[in-house]
Structures are given as C-alpha cells and as structure tokens.
Amino acid sequence: TATLQEIATASAGLASGLRLRGTAAPPSIEVKVGQVMSKDFVTVQEQDTVTLAEAMMRWEGIQDIPVENDEGNLVGLFSIVDVVQALRSEAS
C-alpha cells in the first residue's frame, strides 16, 4: 500500500511531465490545491468489495476513490489498477 508521501511524489512527477498542446513548458501549478480540489466526493470503506468500488468509480466517472476506515480516516486510495490486479489474482 502506498503512503501519502509516495502518492504525492508520483503525482508531482506526473504533473511535471504534463505538456499543454502546442507549448514546451508544463502548465503552471502555482494555484493552491485548496482552490481546485474536489470537495464533494465519494469514498469507500476498507471492508467494501472490489465490485462495489469499481461500480462507484464507473458511476462517478473517476479512476481513483479514497478509502476510509471505520473512524472515517483516510487509509488509502483505490484505483482502476487495483481493480485489474484483483481480477488477475482471482483468475489465477
């Protein structure tokens, strides 16, 4: 399971590699996260099934969904890659 620091590092690498069509420079990322973040979002619980998480992601049109524990604390991020891994492990 990735830590929040690992997720942040991976995301920073992705953002630095983005290019706007027709430009050589990456887009400005000086805007603060709090100004553009989603405030109305869905989550899943640790005990929810992969089937439920995948259905929620499909319904919401998202590729990642935050995972909370019973206390409502963020414990991870479930992604479409996790769905594929779960299907592969179930098939073998």
Protein Blocks (a to p, Z undefined) as FASTA:
>chain_A
ZZfklmmmmmmmmmmmpccehiabdcdfkbcfklmmcfbdcdddfkbcfklmmmmmmmno
pabdcdddfkopafbdcdfklmmmmmmmmmZZ
